Amino acid sequence: MARALGRALVRRGKPYSFPLLSPPSSAHLCTEGDGFQSSRVKIFDRDLKRKQVESLVPCGMEKLIMMDMSFDMIKVLKDTDEKFARNNLETFYVVGDEEFLPIKENSLDLVISCLGLHWTNDLPGAMIQARLALRPDGLFLAAILGGETLKELRIACTIAQMEREGGISPRLSPLAQVRDAGNLLTRAGFTLPGVDVDEYTVKYESALELIEHLRSMGETNALFQRSNILKKDTALATAAVYQSMFGGEDGTVPATFQVIYMTGWKEHPSQQKAKSRGSATASFDDIQKHFGRGSC
């Protein structure tokens, strides 16, 4: 749960592989004829900058706990970190479940959960456990997939199932809406809650390629009431509906990924607090009279 944000792409399943770009030819490099300095002129010491970055330990961090429910994933993370070991940072690798957090209360300064909490059965309970693990004034940061995620696939799958099977079986997970995030933070007991959201549109060659991508992310159906068999004609119908309804002129299909970011703090006396109801000494009418009704 308290994993580095940079490992979001290897949350579960196979790590992503990105195609290597071929190096640019000299014609694409900055030259004197372009009105810029020649690429041969060196201003910065890149070796020194690399050493400066490698020596960094974020926020004075002395201990890092990396947790995942998959033993294989923890092994991959541990093997990777051993190749890029950083001095003075004590790292522990824990196989654990967000629903039963194996962390002592009041022991952490920061909890980071990256794209994992949307799979928990009891999301408020998991967030409460994260708050209990924090020391006073500790920070909770989380990113979860929101309800608009894969909306195109939901629509196409529903239409295809109705057409081919005469009914609907759960194929995609229920996800929290943006309006729920603030309530979740408050319900879990966090103070100074904050919520932000981003939407990303990723283009795929076909709906079937999207499904393969979801498998490689470990983000396919894990519902108890799921149907274990997806009929071939239903799958093909889903791809056809997807292409018909959402396909672009270039032949690709879009997939929406909505990411909801949540921040909250464990209560501490030094934090800002809202004034009690009825403690105001001026009304809105007084403010309008003072500044004038026509002012913004």
C-alpha positions as CSV (number, residue, x, y, z in Angstrom):
1,M,0.0,0.0,0.0
2,A,2.8,2.4,0.9
3,R,4.5,1.9,-2.4
4,A,6.3,4.4,-4.6
5,L,4.1,6.2,-7.1
6,G,6.6,5.3,-9.8
7,R,5.5,1.7,-9.5
8,A,2.0,2.3,-10.6
9,L,2.7,0.6,-13.9
10,V,3.6,-2.6,-12.3
11,R,0.8,-2.7,-9.8
12,R,-0.2,-6.3,-10.6
13,G,0.5,-8.7,-13.4
14,K,3.2,-8.1,-16.0
15,P,5.1,-4.8,-16.1
16,Y,4.3,-2.7,-19.1
17,S,6.8,-2.8,-21.9
18,F,7.3,0.3,-24.0
19,P,8.8,0.2,-27.5
20,L,12.1,1.8,-27.7
21,L,12.3,4.9,-29.9
22,S,15.1,5.0,-32.5
23,P,17.6,7.7,-31.8
24,P,17.0,10.9,-33.8
25,S,19.2,11.6,-36.8
26,S,21.5,14.6,-36.8
27,A,19.0,16.4,-38.9
28,H,16.6,16.5,-35.9
29,L,19.1,17.8,-33.5
30,C,19.5,21.4,-32.5
31,T,22.1,23.1,-34.7
32,E,23.6,26.5,-35.1
33,G,21.6,27.0,-38.3
34,D,18.3,26.7,-36.3
35,G,19.1,29.8,-34.3
36,F,19.9,27.7,-31.2
37,Q,23.2,26.8,-29.6
38,S,25.0,23.9,-31.1
39,S,24.3,20.6,-29.4
40,R,28.1,20.2,-28.9
41,V,28.0,23.1,-26.4
42,K,27.6,21.6,-22.9
43,I,26.2,23.8,-20.2
44,F,25.3,21.2,-17.5
45,D,27.3,18.5,-15.9
46,R,25.0,15.5,-16.6
47,D,27.1,13.1,-14.5
48,L,27.0,15.4,-11.5
49,K,23.2,15.8,-11.9
50,R,22.7,12.0,-12.0
51,K,24.7,11.6,-8.8
52,Q,22.7,14.4,-7.2
53,V,19.4,12.7,-8.1
54,E,20.7,9.2,-7.0
55,S,21.6,10.6,-3.6
56,L,18.2,12.0,-2.9
57,V,16.1,10.4,-0.1
58,P,12.5,11.9,-0.4
59,C,11.3,14.0,2.7
60,G,14.1,12.8,4.9
61,M,12.7,9.2,4.5
62,E,14.6,6.6,6.5
63,K,12.2,3.6,6.3
64,L,10.0,2.4,3.4
65,I,7.5,-0.4,3.6
66,M,6.3,-1.7,0.2
67,M,3.2,-3.9,0.4
68,D,1.3,-6.0,-2.1
69,M,-1.1,-8.9,-1.8
70,S,0.9,-10.9,-4.4
71,F,4.0,-12.7,-3.3
72,D,5.3,-12.7,-6.9
73,M,4.9,-9.0,-7.3
74,I,6.8,-8.3,-4.0
75,K,9.6,-10.6,-5.3
76,V,9.8,-8.6,-8.5
77,L,9.9,-5.3,-6.6
78,K,12.6,-6.6,-4.2
79,D,14.7,-7.9,-7.0
80,T,14.4,-4.6,-8.9
81,D,15.3,-2.5,-5.9
82,E,18.3,-4.6,-5.1
83,K,19.7,-3.5,-8.5
84,F,19.2,0.1,-7.7
85,A,19.9,0.1,-3.9
86,R,19.9,3.5,-2.2
87,N,22.0,4.2,0.8
88,N,20.4,5.1,4.2
89,L,17.0,3.9,3.2
90,E,15.7,0.8,5.1
91,T,13.2,-1.0,3.0
92,F,10.8,-3.7,4.0
93,Y,8.8,-5.9,1.6
94,V,5.4,-7.1,3.0
95,V,2.9,-9.5,1.5
96,G,-0.4,-8.2,2.9
97,D,-4.0,-7.3,2.1
98,E,-5.4,-3.7,2.2
99,E,-8.5,-5.1,3.9
100,F,-6.4,-6.5,6.8
101,L,-3.5,-4.1,7.0
102,P,-0.6,-5.7,8.8
103,I,0.8,-2.4,10.1
104,K,1.0,-1.3,13.7
105,E,-1.1,1.7,14.7
106,N,0.6,5.1,14.9
107,S,3.7,3.9,13.1
108,L,3.8,5.6,9.7
109,D,4.2,9.2,8.6
110,L,2.8,8.6,5.1
111,V,0.6,6.0,3.4
112,I,0.4,5.9,-0.4
113,S,-2.0,3.6,-2.2
114,C,-1.7,3.6,-6.0
115,L,-4.5,2.1,-8.0
116,G,-5.3,-0.7,-5.6
117,L,-8.1,0.3,-3.2
118,H,-10.9,0.1,-5.9
119,W,-10.6,-3.7,-5.6
120,T,-11.4,-3.8,-1.8
121,N,-14.7,-5.1,-0.6
122,D,-14.8,-2.5,2.3
123,L,-13.2,0.7,1.0
124,P,-14.1,2.8,4.0
125,G,-12.8,0.1,6.3
126,A,-9.5,-0.1,4.4
127,M,-9.1,3.7,4.6
128,I,-9.8,3.6,8.3
129,Q,-7.0,1.1,8.8
130,A,-4.7,3.3,6.8
131,R,-5.6,6.3,9.1
132,L,-5.0,4.2,12.2
133,A,-1.5,3.2,10.9
134,L,-0.6,6.9,10.6
135,R,1.0,9.0,13.3
136,P,-0.8,12.2,14.2
137,D,-0.5,14.7,11.3
138,G,0.4,11.8,9.0
139,L,-0.7,12.0,5.4
140,F,-2.8,9.6,3.3
141,L,-2.5,9.8,-0.5
142,A,-4.5,7.5,-2.7
143,A,-5.4,7.1,-6.4
144,I,-8.3,4.9,-7.5
145,L,-10.0,4.3,-10.7
146,G,-13.3,6.2,-10.9
147,G,-16.8,5.4,-12.2
148,E,-16.2,6.8,-15.7
149,T,-13.4,4.3,-16.3
150,L,-14.1,2.1,-19.3
151,K,-17.5,3.6,-19.9
152,E,-17.3,2.8,-23.6
153,L,-16.6,-0.9,-22.8
154,R,-19.5,-1.0,-20.3
155,I,-21.9,0.3,-22.9
156,A,-20.7,-2.0,-25.7
157,C,-20.7,-5.1,-23.4
158,T,-24.2,-4.4,-22.1
159,I,-25.7,-4.0,-25.6
160,A,-23.9,-7.1,-26.9
161,Q,-25.0,-9.3,-24.0
162,M,-28.6,-8.1,-24.4
163,E,-28.5,-8.9,-28.1
164,R,-26.8,-12.2,-27.9
165,E,-27.8,-13.6,-24.5
166,G,-31.0,-11.8,-23.7
167,G,-29.7,-10.6,-20.3
168,I,-26.7,-9.0,-18.5
169,S,-24.1,-10.6,-16.2
170,P,-21.6,-8.5,-14.3
171,R,-18.5,-8.1,-16.5
172,L,-17.0,-4.8,-15.1
173,S,-16.3,-3.8,-11.5
174,P,-18.4,-1.2,-9.7
175,L,-16.3,1.9,-9.1
176,A,-16.6,4.9,-6.9
177,Q,-17.9,8.2,-8.3
178,V,-16.0,11.5,-7.8
179,R,-18.8,12.7,-5.5
180,D,-18.2,9.7,-3.2
181,A,-14.5,10.4,-2.6
182,G,-14.9,13.3,-0.2
183,N,-17.5,11.4,1.8
184,L,-15.1,8.4,2.0
185,L,-12.3,10.5,3.4
186,T,-14.6,12.1,6.0
187,R,-16.2,8.7,6.9
188,A,-12.7,7.2,7.4
189,G,-11.9,10.0,9.9
190,F,-9.4,12.0,7.9
191,T,-9.1,15.8,8.3
192,L,-8.5,18.5,5.6
193,P,-9.8,16.1,2.9
194,G,-9.0,16.9,-0.7
195,V,-10.1,15.3,-4.0
196,D,-8.9,15.8,-7.5
197,V,-9.7,13.9,-10.7
198,D,-8.1,13.3,-14.1
199,E,-9.5,11.6,-17.2
200,Y,-7.2,9.9,-19.7
201,T,-8.3,8.7,-23.2
202,V,-6.2,5.9,-24.6
203,K,-6.6,4.7,-28.2
204,Y,-6.5,1.0,-29.1
205,E,-6.5,-0.8,-32.4
206,S,-9.6,-2.7,-31.3
207,A,-11.6,-3.6,-28.2
208,L,-9.9,-7.0,-28.1
209,E,-6.5,-5.2,-27.8
210,L,-8.0,-3.2,-24.9
211,I,-9.0,-6.5,-23.2
212,E,-5.4,-7.9,-23.6
213,H,-4.1,-4.6,-22.1
214,L,-6.4,-5.0,-19.1
215,R,-5.2,-8.6,-18.6
216,S,-1.6,-7.4,-18.6
217,M,-2.5,-4.8,-15.9
218,G,-4.2,-7.4,-13.7
219,E,-7.4,-5.3,-14.0
220,T,-9.8,-7.9,-15.4
221,N,-13.1,-9.1,-13.8
222,A,-12.7,-10.4,-10.2
223,L,-16.3,-10.3,-9.1
224,F,-17.6,-13.2,-7.0
225,Q,-20.8,-13.2,-9.1
226,R,-19.0,-13.1,-12.4
227,S,-19.7,-15.5,-15.3
228,N,-16.6,-17.6,-16.0
229,I,-17.5,-18.1,-19.6
230,L,-17.6,-15.3,-22.2
231,K,-19.2,-16.7,-25.4
232,K,-17.2,-16.1,-28.5
233,D,-20.1,-14.5,-30.4
234,T,-20.7,-12.2,-27.4
235,A,-17.1,-11.1,-27.4
236,L,-17.1,-10.5,-31.1
237,A,-20.4,-8.6,-30.8
238,T,-18.9,-6.4,-28.1
239,A,-16.0,-5.6,-30.3
240,A,-18.3,-4.8,-33.2
241,V,-20.6,-2.5,-31.1
242,Y,-17.6,-0.8,-29.6
243,Q,-16.1,0.0,-33.0
244,S,-19.5,1.1,-34.4
245,M,-20.4,3.4,-31.5
246,F,-17.0,4.8,-30.5
247,G,-14.5,4.1,-33.4
248,G,-12.6,7.0,-34.8
249,E,-11.9,7.9,-38.4
250,D,-8.4,6.4,-38.0
251,G,-9.9,3.0,-37.1
252,T,-8.9,3.1,-33.5
253,V,-11.2,2.9,-30.5
254,P,-10.9,5.1,-27.3
255,A,-10.9,3.9,-23.8
256,T,-11.5,6.3,-20.9
257,F,-9.6,5.9,-17.6
258,Q,-10.7,8.2,-14.8
259,V,-8.3,8.5,-11.9
260,I,-9.6,9.9,-8.6
261,Y,-6.9,11.3,-6.2
262,M,-7.6,11.6,-2.5
263,T,-5.6,13.3,0.2
264,G,-6.4,13.3,4.0
265,W,-4.5,13.9,7.2
266,K,-4.7,12.2,10.6
267,E,-6.0,14.6,13.2
268,H,-3.4,16.8,15.0
269,P,-3.9,19.9,17.3
270,S,-1.8,22.0,15.0
271,Q,-4.1,21.6,12.0
272,Q,-6.6,24.2,10.8
273,K,-10.1,23.7,12.1
274,A,-13.4,25.1,10.9
275,K,-15.2,27.6,13.1
276,S,-18.2,26.4,15.0
277,R,-21.6,27.0,13.5
278,G,-23.0,30.4,14.5
279,S,-19.6,31.9,15.4
280,A,-19.6,34.4,12.4
281,T,-19.5,38.0,13.3
282,A,-20.6,39.4,9.9
283,S,-23.4,38.4,7.6
284,F,-23.4,38.3,3.8
285,D,-25.8,41.3,3.8
286,D,-23.2,43.3,5.8
287,I,-20.5,42.3,3.3
288,Q,-22.6,43.4,0.3
289,K,-23.5,46.7,1.9
290,H,-19.8,47.3,2.6
291,F,-18.5,46.5,-0.9
292,G,-21.6,47.3,-2.9
293,R,-24.0,44.8,-4.5
294,G,-22.6,45.5,-7.9
295,S,-19.1,44.3,-7.0
296,C,-17.8,40.8,-7.8
